[in-house]
Amino acid sequence: MSLTLHFHPLASFCWKALIALYENDIPFRPNLVDLGNPAERAALLKLWGIGKFPVLRDDARDQTVPESSIIVEYLDSYYRGRVRLIPEDPARALQTRLRDRFYDLYVHLPMQKIVTDRLRPEGKRDPYGVEEARAQLHTSYAMADQQMKNGGWAMGEDFSLADCAAVPSLFYGNMAVPFGEAQKNLSAYLERLKARPSVARVLKEAEPYFQMVPKEP
């Protein structure tokens, strides 16, 4: 098998790559990486010096591809399936990448700030940083809710890279800072995402690990 994905089922950014693989039934070998295991962490660092997953290894093309958005683009270019995750039209492709960046930078990252702060020992937490992250999430939720007022997917009728990015951002974001009553469009969008077969599969595979997600202190 040409493709190997180095990942963990609970890791939020890994979901983007998994959804892209499942959307087009692309065969790959899953390699679950335990970053707490020194040998497995060292092996990942050999592949990608930053030491973060997901990392896609393509033996057939002798390529190592890190970073979730880049992995999705790589698959869309070299392992194209029935679902095009990057539109052919340059203008729509640009907007899709922008929406991907929006979810990664302004929903996903502040969500991670809040969740990882809960793992810090007493006295090492960053309440001011968490407060800023919560404010960013509320702003982003309001923008995303407005974007989704017409239903459908992030870019309209076609499921895309933007939706792959939205899944972990909104799923974990809603756990960290729940949507408010005003975000009905966003709540409905998340439910549509969860019902999509590729996403449902990712959630089912992650479910045994959900008890590891830190709760609010």
MODELLER restraints for C-alpha pairs under 7 A, 6 or more apart:
rsr = mdl.restraints
at = mdl.atoms
rsr.add(forms.Gaussian(group=physical.xy_distance, feature=features.Distance(at['CA:1:A'], at['CA:28:A']), mean=6.40, stdev=0.5))
rsr.add(forms.Gaussian(group=physical.xy_distance, feature=features.Distance(at['CA:1:A'], at['CA:29:A']), mean=6.86, stdev=0.5))
rsr.add(forms.Gaussian(group=physical.xy_distance, feature=features.Distance(at['CA:2:A'], at['CA:28:A']), mean=6.98, stdev=0.5))
rsr.add(forms.Gaussian(group=physical.xy_distance, feature=features.Distance(at['CA:2:A'], at['CA:58:A']), mean=5.49, stdev=0.5))
rsr.add(forms.Gaussian(group=physical.xy_distance, feature=features.Distance(at['CA:2:A'], at['CA:59:A']), mean=5.11, stdev=0.5))
rsr.add(forms.Gaussian(group=physical.xy_distance, feature=features.Distance(at['CA:2:A'], at['CA:60:A']), mean=5.32, stdev=0.5))
rsr.add(forms.Gaussian(group=physical.xy_distance, feature=features.Distance(at['CA:3:A'], at['CA:28:A']), mean=4.76, stdev=0.5))
rsr.add(forms.Gaussian(group=physical.xy_distance, feature=features.Distance(at['CA:3:A'], at['CA:29:A']), mean=6.18, stdev=0.5))
rsr.add(forms.Gaussian(group=physical.xy_distance, feature=features.Distance(at['CA:3:A'], at['CA:56:A']), mean=6.89, stdev=0.5))
rsr.add(forms.Gaussian(group=physical.xy_distance, feature=features.Distance(at['CA:3:A'], at['CA:57:A']), mean=5.68, stdev=0.5))
rsr.add(forms.Gaussian(group=physical.xy_distance, feature=features.Distance(at['CA:3:A'], at['CA:58:A']), mean=4.66, stdev=0.5))
rsr.add(forms.Gaussian(group=physical.xy_distance, feature=features.Distance(at['CA:3:A'], at['CA:59:A']), mean=6.51, stdev=0.5))
rsr.add(forms.Gaussian(group=physical.xy_distance, feature=features.Distance(at['CA:4:A'], at['CA:28:A']), mean=5.41, stdev=0.5))
rsr.add(forms.Gaussian(group=physical.xy_distance, feature=features.Distance(at['CA:4:A'], at['CA:29:A']), mean=4.54, stdev=0.5))
rsr.add(forms.Gaussian(group=physical.xy_distance, feature=features.Distance(at['CA:4:A'], at['CA:30:A']), mean=5.84, stdev=0.5))
rsr.add(forms.Gaussian(group=physical.xy_distance, feature=features.Distance(at['CA:4:A'], at['CA:31:A']), mean=6.77, stdev=0.5))
rsr.add(forms.Gaussian(group=physical.xy_distance, feature=features.Distance(at['CA:4:A'], at['CA:56:A']), mean=5.78, stdev=0.5))
rsr.add(forms.Gaussian(group=physical.xy_distance, feature=features.Distance(at['CA:4:A'], at['CA:57:A']), mean=5.13, stdev=0.5))
rsr.add(forms.Gaussian(group=physical.xy_distance, feature=features.Distance(at['CA:4:A'], at['CA:58:A']), mean=6.61, stdev=0.5))
rsr.add(forms.Gaussian(group=physical.xy_distance, feature=features.Distance(at['CA:5:A'], at['CA:28:A']), mean=6.89, stdev=0.5))
rsr.add(forms.Gaussian(group=physical.xy_distance, feature=features.Distance(at['CA:5:A'], at['CA:29:A']), mean=6.26, stdev=0.5))
rsr.add(forms.Gaussian(group=physical.xy_distance, feature=features.Distance(at['CA:5:A'], at['CA:30:A']), mean=5.10, stdev=0.5))
rsr.add(forms.Gaussian(group=physical.xy_distance, feature=features.Distance(at['CA:5:A'], at['CA:31:A']), mean=5.86, stdev=0.5))
rsr.add(forms.Gaussian(group=physical.xy_distance, feature=features.Distance(at['CA:5:A'], at['CA:54:A']), mean=6.80, stdev=0.5))
rsr.add(forms.Gaussian(group=physical.xy_distance, feature=features.Distance(at['CA:5:A'], at['CA:55:A']), mean=5.91, stdev=0.5))
rsr.add(forms.Gaussian(group=physical.xy_distance, feature=features.Distance(at['CA:5:A'], at['CA:56:A']), mean=4.61, stdev=0.5))
rsr.add(forms.Gaussian(group=physical.xy_distance, feature=features.Distance(at['CA:5:A'], at['CA:57:A']), mean=6.41, stdev=0.5))
rsr.add(forms.Gaussian(group=physical.xy_distance, feature=features.Distance(at['CA:6:A'], at['CA:30:A']), mean=6.41, stdev=0.5))
rsr.add(forms.Gaussian(group=physical.xy_distance, feature=features.Distance(at['CA:6:A'], at['CA:31:A']), mean=4.77, stdev=0.5))
rsr.add(forms.Gaussian(group=physical.xy_distance, feature=features.Distance(at['CA:6:A'], at['CA:32:A']), mean=6.00, stdev=0.5))
rsr.add(forms.Gaussian(group=physical.xy_distance, feature=features.Distance(at['CA:6:A'], at['CA:33:A']), mean=6.31, stdev=0.5))
rsr.add(forms.Gaussian(group=physical.xy_distance, feature=features.Distance(at['CA:6:A'], at['CA:53:A']), mean=6.51, stdev=0.5))
rsr.add(forms.Gaussian(group=physical.xy_distance, feature=features.Distance(at['CA:6:A'], at['CA:54:A']), mean=5.60, stdev=0.5))
rsr.add(forms.Gaussian(group=physical.xy_distance, feature=features.Distance(at['CA:6:A'], at['CA:55:A']), mean=5.19, stdev=0.5))
rsr.add(forms.Gaussian(group=physical.xy_distance, feature=features.Distance(at['CA:6:A'], at['CA:56:A']), mean=6.27, stdev=0.5))
rsr.add(forms.Gaussian(group=physical.xy_distance, feature=features.Distance(at['CA:7:A'], at['CA:14:A']), mean=6.00, stdev=0.5))
rsr.add(forms.Gaussian(group=physical.xy_distance, feature=features.Distance(at['CA:7:A'], at['CA:31:A']), mean=6.30, stdev=0.5))
rsr.add(forms.Gaussian(group=physical.xy_distance, feature=features.Distance(at['CA:7:A'], at['CA:32:A']), mean=5.22, stdev=0.5))
rsr.add(forms.Gaussian(group=physical.xy_distance, feature=features.Distance(at['CA:7:A'], at['CA:33:A']), mean=5.65, stdev=0.5))
rsr.add(forms.Gaussian(group=physical.xy_distance, feature=features.Distance(at['CA:7:A'], at['CA:53:A']), mean=5.43, stdev=0.5))
rsr.add(forms.Gaussian(group=physical.xy_distance, feature=features.Distance(at['CA:7:A'], at['CA:54:A']), mean=4.82, stdev=0.5))
rsr.add(forms.Gaussian(group=physical.xy_distance, feature=features.Distance(at['CA:7:A'], at['CA:55:A']), mean=6.88, stdev=0.5))
rsr.add(forms.Gaussian(group=physical.xy_distance, feature=features.Distance(at['CA:8:A'], at['CA:14:A']), mean=6.79, stdev=0.5))
rsr.add(forms.Gaussian(group=physical.xy_distance, feature=features.Distance(at['CA:8:A'], at['CA:32:A']), mean=5.14, stdev=0.5))
rsr.add(forms.Gaussian(group=physical.xy_distance, feature=features.Distance(at['CA:8:A'], at['CA:33:A']), mean=5.75, stdev=0.5))
rsr.add(forms.Gaussian(group=physical.xy_distance, feature=features.Distance(at['CA:9:A'], at['CA:205:A']), mean=6.35, stdev=0.5))
rsr.add(forms.Gaussian(group=physical.xy_distance, feature=features.Distance(at['CA:9:A'], at['CA:206:A']), mean=4.91, stdev=0.5))
rsr.add(forms.Gaussian(group=physical.xy_distance, feature=features.Distance(at['CA:10:A'], at['CA:206:A']), mean=5.18, stdev=0.5))
rsr.add(forms.Gaussian(group=physical.xy_distance, feature=features.Distance(at['CA:10:A'], at['CA:209:A']), mean=6.13, stdev=0.5))
rsr.add(forms.Gaussian(group=physical.xy_distance, feature=features.Distance(at['CA:12:A'], at['CA:168:A']), mean=5.28, stdev=0.5))
rsr.add(forms.Gaussian(group=physical.xy_distance, feature=features.Distance(at['CA:13:A'], at['CA:54:A']), mean=6.95, stdev=0.5))
rsr.add(forms.Gaussian(group=physical.xy_distance, feature=features.Distance(at['CA:13:A'], at['CA:68:A']), mean=6.18, stdev=0.5))
rsr.add(forms.Gaussian(group=physical.xy_distance, feature=features.Distance(at['CA:13:A'], at['CA:168:A']), mean=6.97, stdev=0.5))
rsr.add(forms.Gaussian(group=physical.xy_distance, feature=features.Distance(at['CA:14:A'], at['CA:53:A']), mean=6.65, stdev=0.5))
rsr.add(forms.Gaussian(group=physical.xy_distance, feature=features.Distance(at['CA:14:A'], at['CA:54:A']), mean=5.09, stdev=0.5))
rsr.add(forms.Gaussian(group=physical.xy_distance, feature=features.Distance(at['CA:14:A'], at['CA:68:A']), mean=6.64, stdev=0.5))
rsr.add(forms.Gaussian(group=physical.xy_distance, feature=features.Distance(at['CA:15:A'], at['CA:168:A']), mean=6.49, stdev=0.5))
rsr.add(forms.Gaussian(group=physical.xy_distance, feature=features.Distance(at['CA:15:A'], at['CA:202:A']), mean=6.65, stdev=0.5))
rsr.add(forms.Gaussian(group=physical.xy_distance, feature=features.Distance(at['CA:16:A'], at['CA:68:A']), mean=6.08, stdev=0.5))
rsr.add(forms.Gaussian(group=physical.xy_distance, feature=features.Distance(at['CA:16:A'], at['CA:164:A']), mean=4.81, stdev=0.5))
rsr.add(forms.Gaussian(group=physical.xy_distance, feature=features.Distance(at['CA:16:A'], at['CA:165:A']), mean=5.74, stdev=0.5))
rsr.add(forms.Gaussian(group=physical.xy_distance, feature=features.Distance(at['CA:17:A'], at['CA:68:A']), mean=5.61, stdev=0.5))
rsr.add(forms.Gaussian(group=physical.xy_distance, feature=features.Distance(at['CA:17:A'], at['CA:71:A']), mean=6.32, stdev=0.5))
rsr.add(forms.Gaussian(group=physical.xy_distance, feature=features.Distance(at['CA:17:A'], at['CA:72:A']), mean=5.91, stdev=0.5))
rsr.add(forms.Gaussian(group=physical.xy_distance, feature=features.Distance(at['CA:18:A'], at['CA:202:A']), mean=6.93, stdev=0.5))
rsr.add(forms.Gaussian(group=physical.xy_distance, feature=features.Distance(at['CA:19:A'], at['CA:164:A']), mean=6.28, stdev=0.5))
rsr.add(forms.Gaussian(group=physical.xy_distance, feature=features.Distance(at['CA:19:A'], at['CA:198:A']), mean=5.45, stdev=0.5))
rsr.add(forms.Gaussian(group=physical.xy_distance, feature=features.Distance(at['CA:19:A'], at['CA:199:A']), mean=6.01, stdev=0.5))
rsr.add(forms.Gaussian(group=physical.xy_distance, feature=features.Distance(at['CA:19:A'], at['CA:202:A']), mean=6.89, stdev=0.5))
rsr.add(forms.Gaussian(group=physical.xy_distance, feature=features.Distance(at['CA:20:A'], at['CA:72:A']), mean=6.07, stdev=0.5))
rsr.add(forms.Gaussian(group=physical.xy_distance, feature=features.Distance(at['CA:22:A'], at['CA:198:A']), mean=5.26, stdev=0.5))
rsr.add(forms.Gaussian(group=physical.xy_distance, feature=features.Distance(at['CA:23:A'], at['CA:83:A']), mean=6.79, stdev=0.5))
rsr.add(forms.Gaussian(group=physical.xy_distance, feature=features.Distance(at['CA:23:A'], at['CA:198:A']), mean=5.51, stdev=0.5))
rsr.add(forms.Gaussian(group=physical.xy_distance, feature=features.Distance(at['CA:24:A'], at['CA:81:A']), mean=5.10, stdev=0.5))
rsr.add(forms.Gaussian(group=physical.xy_distance, feature=features.Distance(at['CA:24:A'], at['CA:82:A']), mean=6.33, stdev=0.5))
rsr.add(forms.Gaussian(group=physical.xy_distance, feature=features.Distance(at['CA:24:A'], at['CA:83:A']), mean=6.28, stdev=0.5))
rsr.add(forms.Gaussian(group=physical.xy_distance, feature=features.Distance(at['CA:33:A'], at['CA:40:A']), mean=6.08, stdev=0.5))
rsr.add(forms.Gaussian(group=physical.xy_distance, feature=features.Distance(at['CA:34:A'], at['CA:40:A']), mean=6.23, stdev=0.5))
rsr.add(forms.Gaussian(group=physical.xy_distance, feature=features.Distance(at['CA:34:A'], at['CA:41:A']), mean=6.98, stdev=0.5))
rsr.add(forms.Gaussian(group=physical.xy_distance, feature=features.Distance(at['CA:35:A'], at['CA:41:A']), mean=5.00, stdev=0.5))
rsr.add(forms.Gaussian(group=physical.xy_distance, feature=features.Distance(at['CA:44:A'], at['CA:51:A']), mean=5.82, stdev=0.5))
rsr.add(forms.Gaussian(group=physical.xy_distance, feature=features.Distance(at['CA:45:A'], at['CA:51:A']), mean=4.66, stdev=0.5))
rsr.add(forms.Gaussian(group=physical.xy_distance, feature=features.Distance(at['CA:48:A'], at['CA:66:A']), mean=6.90, stdev=0.5))
rsr.add(forms.Gaussian(group=physical.xy_distance, feature=features.Distance(at['CA:54:A'], at['CA:66:A']), mean=6.33, stdev=0.5))
rsr.add(forms.Gaussian(group=physical.xy_distance, feature=features.Distance(at['CA:54:A'], at['CA:67:A']), mean=6.27, stdev=0.5))
rsr.add(forms.Gaussian(group=physical.xy_distance, feature=features.Distance(at['CA:54:A'], at['CA:68:A']), mean=6.26, stdev=0.5))
rsr.add(forms.Gaussian(group=physical.xy_distance, feature=features.Distance(at['CA:55:A'], at['CA:65:A']), mean=5.73, stdev=0.5))
rsr.add(forms.Gaussian(group=physical.xy_distance, feature=features.Distance(at['CA:55:A'], at['CA:66:A']), mean=4.38, stdev=0.5))
rsr.add(forms.Gaussian(group=physical.xy_distance, feature=features.Distance(at['CA:55:A'], at['CA:67:A']), mean=6.60, stdev=0.5))
rsr.add(forms.Gaussian(group=physical.xy_distance, feature=features.Distance(at['CA:56:A'], at['CA:64:A']), mean=5.87, stdev=0.5))
rsr.add(forms.Gaussian(group=physical.xy_distance, feature=features.Distance(at['CA:56:A'], at['CA:65:A']), mean=4.94, stdev=0.5))
rsr.add(forms.Gaussian(group=physical.xy_distance, feature=features.Distance(at['CA:56:A'], at['CA:66:A']), mean=6.18, stdev=0.5))
rsr.add(forms.Gaussian(group=physical.xy_distance, feature=features.Distance(at['CA:56:A'], at['CA:71:A']), mean=6.75, stdev=0.5))
rsr.add(forms.Gaussian(group=physical.xy_distance, feature=features.Distance(at['CA:57:A'], at['CA:63:A']), mean=6.03, stdev=0.5))
rsr.add(forms.Gaussian(group=physical.xy_distance, feature=features.Distance(at['CA:57:A'], at['CA:64:A']), mean=4.55, stdev=0.5))
rsr.add(forms.Gaussian(group=physical.xy_distance, feature=features.Distance(at['CA:57:A'], at['CA:65:A']), mean=6.18, stdev=0.5))
rsr.add(forms.Gaussian(group=physical.xy_distance, feature=features.Distance(at['CA:58:A'], at['CA:64:A']), mean=6.21, stdev=0.5))
rsr.add(forms.Gaussian(group=physical.xy_distance, feature=features.Distance(at['CA:65:A'], at['CA:71:A']), mean=6.04, stdev=0.5))
rsr.add(forms.Gaussian(group=physical.xy_distance, feature=features.Distance(at['CA:72:A'], at['CA:161:A']), mean=6.95, stdev=0.5))
rsr.add(forms.Gaussian(group=physical.xy_distance, feature=features.Distance(at['CA:76:A'], at['CA:84:A']), mean=6.55, stdev=0.5))
rsr.add(forms.Gaussian(group=physical.xy_distance, feature=features.Distance(at['CA:76:A'], at['CA:85:A']), mean=6.34, stdev=0.5))
rsr.add(forms.Gaussian(group=physical.xy_distance, feature=features.Distance(at['CA:76:A'], at['CA:86:A']), mean=6.93, stdev=0.5))
rsr.add(forms.Gaussian(group=physical.xy_distance, feature=features.Distance(at['CA:84:A'], at['CA:160:A']), mean=6.87, stdev=0.5))
rsr.add(forms.Gaussian(group=physical.xy_distance, feature=features.Distance(at['CA:85:A'], at['CA:159:A']), mean=6.73, stdev=0.5))
rsr.add(forms.Gaussian(group=physical.xy_distance, feature=features.Distance(at['CA:85:A'], at['CA:160:A']), mean=4.04, stdev=0.5))
rsr.add(forms.Gaussian(group=physical.xy_distance, feature=features.Distance(at['CA:85:A'], at['CA:161:A']), mean=5.00, stdev=0.5))
rsr.add(forms.Gaussian(group=physical.xy_distance, feature=features.Distance(at['CA:86:A'], at['CA:93:A']), mean=5.65, stdev=0.5))
rsr.add(forms.Gaussian(group=physical.xy_distance, feature=features.Distance(at['CA:86:A'], at['CA:160:A']), mean=6.20, stdev=0.5))
rsr.add(forms.Gaussian(group=physical.xy_distance, feature=features.Distance(at['CA:86:A'], at['CA:161:A']), mean=6.29, stdev=0.5))
rsr.add(forms.Gaussian(group=physical.xy_distance, feature=features.Distance(at['CA:87:A'], at['CA:93:A']), mean=4.94, stdev=0.5))
rsr.add(forms.Gaussian(group=physical.xy_distance, feature=features.Distance(at['CA:96:A'], at['CA:155:A']), mean=6.67, stdev=0.5))
rsr.add(forms.Gaussian(group=physical.xy_distance, feature=features.Distance(at['CA:96:A'], at['CA:161:A']), mean=6.70, stdev=0.5))
rsr.add(forms.Gaussian(group=physical.xy_distance, feature=features.Distance(at['CA:96:A'], at['CA:162:A']), mean=5.66, stdev=0.5))
rsr.add(forms.Gaussian(group=physical.xy_distance, feature=features.Distance(at['CA:97:A'], at['CA:162:A']), mean=6.87, stdev=0.5))
rsr.add(forms.Gaussian(group=physical.xy_distance, feature=features.Distance(at['CA:99:A'], at['CA:162:A']), mean=5.47, stdev=0.5))
rsr.add(forms.Gaussian(group=physical.xy_distance, feature=features.Distance(at['CA:100:A'], at['CA:161:A']), mean=6.46, stdev=0.5))
rsr.add(forms.Gaussian(group=physical.xy_distance, feature=features.Distance(at['CA:100:A'], at['CA:162:A']), mean=4.44, stdev=0.5))
rsr.add(forms.Gaussian(group=physical.xy_distance, feature=features.Distance(at['CA:100:A'], at['CA:165:A']), mean=5.58, stdev=0.5))
rsr.add(forms.Gaussian(group=physical.xy_distance, feature=features.Distance(at['CA:103:A'], at['CA:165:A']), mean=6.01, stdev=0.5))
rsr.add(forms.Gaussian(group=physical.xy_distance, feature=features.Distance(at['CA:103:A'], at['CA:166:A']), mean=5.71, stdev=0.5))
rsr.add(forms.Gaussian(group=physical.xy_distance, feature=features.Distance(at['CA:103:A'], at['CA:169:A']), mean=6.25, stdev=0.5))
rsr.add(forms.Gaussian(group=physical.xy_distance, feature=features.Distance(at['CA:104:A'], at['CA:165:A']), mean=6.46, stdev=0.5))
rsr.add(forms.Gaussian(group=physical.xy_distance, feature=features.Distance(at['CA:104:A'], at['CA:169:A']), mean=6.91, stdev=0.5))
rsr.add(forms.Gaussian(group=physical.xy_distance, feature=features.Distance(at['CA:106:A'], at['CA:136:A']), mean=6.70, stdev=0.5))
rsr.add(forms.Gaussian(group=physical.xy_distance, feature=features.Distance(at['CA:106:A'], at['CA:137:A']), mean=6.88, stdev=0.5))
rsr.add(forms.Gaussian(group=physical.xy_distance, feature=features.Distance(at['CA:106:A'], at['CA:140:A']), mean=6.21, stdev=0.5))
rsr.add(forms.Gaussian(group=physical.xy_distance, feature=features.Distance(at['CA:107:A'], at['CA:137:A']), mean=5.75, stdev=0.5))
rsr.add(forms.Gaussian(group=physical.xy_distance, feature=features.Distance(at['CA:107:A'], at['CA:140:A']), mean=6.33, stdev=0.5))
rsr.add(forms.Gaussian(group=physical.xy_distance, feature=features.Distance(at['CA:107:A'], at['CA:169:A']), mean=5.65, stdev=0.5))
rsr.add(forms.Gaussian(group=physical.xy_distance, feature=features.Distance(at['CA:107:A'], at['CA:173:A']), mean=6.91, stdev=0.5))
rsr.add(forms.Gaussian(group=physical.xy_distance, feature=features.Distance(at['CA:108:A'], at['CA:169:A']), mean=4.49, stdev=0.5))
rsr.add(forms.Gaussian(group=physical.xy_distance, feature=features.Distance(at['CA:110:A'], at['CA:133:A']), mean=4.61, stdev=0.5))
rsr.add(forms.Gaussian(group=physical.xy_distance, feature=features.Distance(at['CA:110:A'], at['CA:136:A']), mean=6.83, stdev=0.5))
rsr.add(forms.Gaussian(group=physical.xy_distance, feature=features.Distance(at['CA:110:A'], at['CA:137:A']), mean=6.58, stdev=0.5))
rsr.add(forms.Gaussian(group=physical.xy_distance, feature=features.Distance(at['CA:111:A'], at['CA:173:A']), mean=5.32, stdev=0.5))
rsr.add(forms.Gaussian(group=physical.xy_distance, feature=features.Distance(at['CA:111:A'], at['CA:176:A']), mean=6.46, stdev=0.5))
rsr.add(forms.Gaussian(group=physical.xy_distance, feature=features.Distance(at['CA:113:A'], at['CA:130:A']), mean=6.57, stdev=0.5))
rsr.add(forms.Gaussian(group=physical.xy_distance, feature=features.Distance(at['CA:113:A'], at['CA:133:A']), mean=6.68, stdev=0.5))
rsr.add(forms.Gaussian(group=physical.xy_distance, feature=features.Distance(at['CA:114:A'], at['CA:130:A']), mean=5.42, stdev=0.5))
rsr.add(forms.Gaussian(group=physical.xy_distance, feature=features.Distance(at['CA:114:A'], at['CA:133:A']), mean=6.74, stdev=0.5))
rsr.add(forms.Gaussian(group=physical.xy_distance, feature=features.Distance(at['CA:114:A'], at['CA:176:A']), mean=6.90, stdev=0.5))
rsr.add(forms.Gaussian(group=physical.xy_distance, feature=features.Distance(at['CA:115:A'], at['CA:176:A']), mean=6.63, stdev=0.5))
rsr.add(forms.Gaussian(group=physical.xy_distance, feature=features.Distance(at['CA:115:A'], at['CA:214:A']), mean=6.54, stdev=0.5))
rsr.add(forms.Gaussian(group=physical.xy_distance, feature=features.Distance(at['CA:117:A'], at['CA:125:A']), mean=5.84, stdev=0.5))
rsr.add(forms.Gaussian(group=physical.xy_distance, feature=features.Distance(at['CA:117:A'], at['CA:126:A']), mean=6.74, stdev=0.5))
rsr.add(forms.Gaussian(group=physical.xy_distance, feature=features.Distance(at['CA:118:A'], at['CA:214:A']), mean=6.23, stdev=0.5))
rsr.add(forms.Gaussian(group=physical.xy_distance, feature=features.Distance(at['CA:118:A'], at['CA:216:A']), mean=6.62, stdev=0.5))
rsr.add(forms.Gaussian(group=physical.xy_distance, feature=features.Distance(at['CA:118:A'], at['CA:217:A']), mean=6.87, stdev=0.5))
rsr.add(forms.Gaussian(group=physical.xy_distance, feature=features.Distance(at['CA:119:A'], at['CA:214:A']), mean=6.67, stdev=0.5))
rsr.add(forms.Gaussian(group=physical.xy_distance, feature=features.Distance(at['CA:142:A'], at['CA:183:A']), mean=6.84, stdev=0.5))
rsr.add(forms.Gaussian(group=physical.xy_distance, feature=features.Distance(at['CA:144:A'], at['CA:186:A']), mean=6.59, stdev=0.5))
rsr.add(forms.Gaussian(group=physical.xy_distance, feature=features.Distance(at['CA:145:A'], at['CA:183:A']), mean=5.62, stdev=0.5))
rsr.add(forms.Gaussian(group=physical.xy_distance, feature=features.Distance(at['CA:145:A'], at['CA:185:A']), mean=5.21, stdev=0.5))
rsr.add(forms.Gaussian(group=physical.xy_distance, feature=features.Distance(at['CA:145:A'], at['CA:186:A']), mean=4.69, stdev=0.5))
rsr.add(forms.Gaussian(group=physical.xy_distance, feature=features.Distance(at['CA:148:A'], at['CA:154:A']), mean=6.86, stdev=0.5))
rsr.add(forms.Gaussian(group=physical.xy_distance, feature=features.Distance(at['CA:148:A'], at['CA:185:A']), mean=5.74, stdev=0.5))
rsr.add(forms.Gaussian(group=physical.xy_distance, feature=features.Distance(at['CA:148:A'], at['CA:186:A']), mean=6.41, stdev=0.5))
rsr.add(forms.Gaussian(group=physical.xy_distance, feature=features.Distance(at['CA:149:A'], at['CA:185:A']), mean=5.62, stdev=0.5))
rsr.add(forms.Gaussian(group=physical.xy_distance, feature=features.Distance(at['CA:151:A'], at['CA:189:A']), mean=6.94, stdev=0.5))
rsr.add(forms.Gaussian(group=physical.xy_distance, feature=features.Distance(at['CA:153:A'], at['CA:159:A']), mean=5.85, stdev=0.5))
rsr.add(forms.Gaussian(group=physical.xy_distance, feature=features.Distance(at['CA:153:A'], at['CA:163:A']), mean=6.77, stdev=0.5))
rsr.add(forms.Gaussian(group=physical.xy_distance, feature=features.Distance(at['CA:154:A'], at['CA:162:A']), mean=6.07, stdev=0.5))
rsr.add(forms.Gaussian(group=physical.xy_distance, feature=features.Distance(at['CA:154:A'], at['CA:163:A']), mean=5.79, stdev=0.5))
rsr.add(forms.Gaussian(group=physical.xy_distance, feature=features.Distance(at['CA:167:A'], at['CA:193:A']), mean=6.63, stdev=0.5))
rsr.add(forms.Gaussian(group=physical.xy_distance, feature=features.Distance(at['CA:170:A'], at['CA:190:A']), mean=6.76, stdev=0.5))
rsr.add(forms.Gaussian(group=physical.xy_distance, feature=features.Distance(at['CA:193:A'], at['CA:199:A']), mean=6.55, stdev=0.5))
rsr.add(forms.Gaussian(group=physical.xy_distance, feature=features.Distance(at['CA:194:A'], at['CA:200:A']), mean=5.53, stdev=0.5))
